[in-house]
């Protein structure tokens, strides 16, 4: 005669342990997703709050100074991220020509 459990169902303690592991894993995954979303929101808000660099207006002088000031303003916009590389090249070509 065999001793021990005759049915193959998990014990109450085994079921509780398995449930705790599943719940803990789900909580950890949920927290990771929430933390990532919060980080992305914070980055987006900070990007919106970045100050736009002020470009000093030079008094109107010779045309060469005007061309130089336009190119400097264009470079500042490109450096701040307001213009893409393609836009920068296109506007620069139109200013020079």
C-alpha positions in Angstrom: 0.0 0.0 0.0 1.4 3.4 -1.0 1.5 6.3 1.4 1.3 9.9 0.5 -1.0 11.8 -1.7 -3.3 9.9 -4.1 -4.6 12.8 -6.1 -2.4 14.9 -8.4 -3.8 18.3 -7.6 -1.4 20.9 -6.2 -1.5 21.5 -2.5 -3.1 24.7 -1.0 0.4 26.0 -0.1 1.7 25.3 -3.6 -1.2 27.1 -5.1 -0.7 30.1 -2.8 3.0 30.3 -3.6 2.4 30.1 -7.3 -0.2 32.9 -7.1 2.2 35.0 -5.1 4.9 34.6 -7.7 2.6 35.5 -10.5 1.2 38.5 -8.7 4.7 39.7 -7.9 5.8 39.3 -11.5 2.8 41.2 -12.7 3.4 44.0 -10.2 7.1 44.3 -11.2 6.2 44.4 -14.9 3.4 47.0 -14.3 5.8 49.2 -12.3 8.5 49.0 -15.0 5.9 50.1 -17.7 4.7 53.0 -15.5 8.2 54.1 -14.7 9.2 54.2 -18.4 6.0 56.1 -19.3 6.7 58.6 -16.5 10.3 59.1 -17.7 9.1 59.7 -21.2 6.5 62.3 -20.0 9.2 64.0 -17.9 11.5 64.2 -20.9 8.8 65.6 -23.1 7.8 68.2 -20.6 11.4 69.2 -20.1 11.9 69.5 -23.9 9.0 71.8 -24.0 10.4 74.0 -21.2 13.9 74.4 -22.7 14.6 78.1 -23.3 14.9 79.2 -26.9 18.3 80.9 -27.3 17.8 84.6 -28.0 19.5 85.8 -31.1 20.9 89.3 -30.8 19.9 91.7 -33.5 22.8 93.5 -35.0 22.3 97.0 -36.3 21.9 97.2 -40.0 25.4 97.7 -41.5 27.0 96.5 -44.7 25.4 93.7 -46.7 28.2 91.3 -45.8 27.3 91.8 -42.1 23.7 91.2 -42.9 24.6 87.9 -44.7 26.7 86.9 -41.7 24.0 87.7 -39.2 21.5 85.7 -41.2 23.8 82.7 -41.3 24.5 83.0 -37.6 20.8 83.1 -36.8 20.3 80.1 -39.0 23.1 78.2 -37.3 21.6 79.0 -33.9 18.2 77.6 -35.0 19.9 74.5 -36.3 21.9 74.0 -33.1 18.8 74.4 -31.0 17.0 71.7 -33.0 14.4 74.0 -34.5 15.7 73.1 -38.0 16.5 69.7 -39.4 19.7 69.1 -41.4 17.8 69.2 -44.7 16.0 72.5 -43.8 19.3 74.0 -42.7 21.0 73.2 -45.9 18.1 74.4 -48.0 17.8 77.8 -46.2 21.5 78.3 -46.1 21.7 77.8 -49.9 18.9 80.3 -50.4 20.6 82.9 -48.2 24.0 82.5 -49.9 22.6 82.7 -53.4 
